[in-house]
Amino acid sequence: MQVSRTVALLDVPFRMLSPVPLAPYRLRARLRAAGLAARVMDLKPVLVAKIGRGAYRELSENLEVGKFGEWLFSAHASDDRVEPDDDELLDRFADDLAPLRVVGDPRRWLRRIRDEVVPEFLRDACAHVEAAGVPAAVGFACESFQTNAALALGRRLKRRHPRLKLVLGGIGVHDEWTADSFQLAPWVDAVAPAGTDELLVPLFKALVAG
């Protein structure tokens, strides 16, 4: 059963391990002022507990390595099957794997995380969200290396709770990305490109109202 008029703002990997930025808390305050229950949930520690703090930092703090963090979630953002040619990224950018020093063989480690650990993270992240009460709407801030994790977790949540409304926003979402995002991720209900902050409260009110 969904909790009426509740919005969950989720912070997902692979944003850096700094405190959740102020923007979600400001939005939470605005949503509450508009009569909606709202909460901010930091889900990054769920993955940190599985892969270690050092590996997470290398994936989130190095611009060259960050694309591999997105790659870990890419197959799960669109399908549950992992195809052999998904390794093309590892071949093309093999030289950029060097900073992953704490994981031994980077290619082998990345494949294991993609195939075994990411599904566990998605399952546990859903459980965290549900334990606090299934919201009526979820907002994802897609900033640094977070887009595929948001799409993958959103897809899983939507499959478990078909009436749940999903919004993707943040600086990683641009106007030119919007049309493609709906084709690639039809389970997303709305995309809020950067610069549309003033529309978020009425957007969430409309989605929660159905």
N, C-alpha and C positions, 0 to 999 in steps of 0.2 A: 504494500500500500504506500502511495506517495504521501509525503508530508506537504500539506497545502501551503502554497505561497512561500516556499523556502527555496533559496538560491545558494548553491555551493560554488565557490570560486576556488579552482584547483591549481596548484603549482606543481608541475610535473618535471621529470628529467628532460634535458640535461642542463637546466640552468645552474649557474654556479652555486656552491654551497655557502652563500651568504644568506642573511635573513630574507624572508619573503619581502619584496619591495613594498613601498608604502601604497602604491596605486590600488592593489586589491583591497586594502583596508579602508582607503578612502571610498572606493566604490561600495564596500560593505556598509559603511556609514550612510551613504546616500540612499542605498536600497532600504535600509532600516527606516530612514526618515520618510521614505515613500510608503511605508507600511508593509514591507516584505521582510520576512526573516531571512538572514543571510549569514553565511559562515565562510571563513578562509581555511583551506586545508593544504598543508605542505606535504606532498607525497614523495618528495625526493628521498627522505630517509628510508623509505621502504626499499628502494633500490640500493642505496648505500649499504644497508645491512646485508645485501646479497652479494655485492661485488667488491666491497671494501672502499674505504674513503680515498685511498691513494689512486685507485683505478678511476673512481668517479671524478676526482679532481682533474686527472689527465684528460678525460673525455670532455669535461665541461669548461676548462680554462685555457685550452690550446686551440686556436682558430683552425689550424690545419687538421687537428685530430677530431674536432667537433663534428665533422660530416660523418664520421664513423658512428657516433652516438645516434645521429638521425637514421643511419643505415640499420642499426640494431632493431629499430621499431618499424622500418619501412614495410616489410612484408606483413607484419601484424596490423598495419594501418589499413591494408586493402584486402588481406586474405589471411587464412590460417596456414596456408601451405608455403613452404620455402622452396624455391626452385634453384637448381644448380647454377644457373646463369646469374643469380643474385650476387655471386662472388665477383662479378665484373668490377665493382667499385674497388675491391681489395687489390685487384690486379692493376687497375689504372693508377691508383694512388698509393702504390706499395711503399714509395719513399717517405710518405707522410706518416707511416706507422711507427717510425723510429721513436717518437716521444713516449710511446706506450711502453715504458721501461719496467713497470712493476708487475707485468702480467706474463712474463716468459715469452712464449711464441705468440705474438699479437694476433696473427690470422686465426690460429687455432682457438685462442681465447675468445675472440670476437664471435666466431661461429657458435661456440658453446653458449655464450651469453645470449645470442640471438635465438638459438634453437631451444634452450632449456630454461634460462633464467628470466628472459623477458616474459614468456607466458606465465611464469610464477608471479612476477611482479604485477602483471595485469590482473591476475586473479586476486592477489592480496590487496591491491589498490582498490578494486571494486568492493572488497569486503570492508575496507576502512571507510569508504564513502557510505556504504549501506549501514554500517554500525552506528553512524551518527544520525541515521534516518534518511531514507531515500528522498532526495530533493525533487522539487518540481522542475527545476532548471539547473544546468551546470554551465559555468563559464570557464574557458581555458584562456590563459594569457600566453600567446605564442611569441616568445622572445628569442633567446639564444638556444638554438638546437632543441626546441621543444615541440615543433610542429607535428612530427610523426608520432611522438609519444601521446600528444593530445588526441590525434586522430585515432590511434589504436585504442586508447582507453575509452574515448568517446564511443567508438564502435562497439566495444564490449559492454559498456553501460547501457547503450541503446538496445542492444540485443537482449539484455536481461530485463530492461524496463522500457518497453516500446513507447510509452507515453512521455518519457523524459525528454525535455527540450535541451538542445546543445548549442552553445554559442562559442565560436572561435574569434579571438581578437588579439590585439597587441601589435607591437612594432614589426613582428614577423609576418603580419598579414597585410598585403597591399591590394590596391584596387584591381590591378591586373590579375591578381591571384584569385579573386572572388569567383568568377565564372567557372574556372577550372575546378575549384574546390568543391563546388556543388556537383559537378560531374563525377569527380573521383571519390567523393565522400557524401553520398546522398543522405546519410543518417545525420548530417549536421543541419540544424534548423536555421541558423543565421550566422553570417560572417560580418564582423565589425572591423573594417580596415582602420589602420592608424588614422587619428584625427576625427573619429566619430564618437569621442567619449561622451559628449552631451546627449547622445541618443541612447546610451546604455540603460539608463533607468527606465525610460518608457518602453524600450525593447523588452527588458526582462519582465516588466509589469504585463505587457501584452502576451508574452509567452506563458507566464505563470497562469494568466487568466484563460489561456487556451486559444 
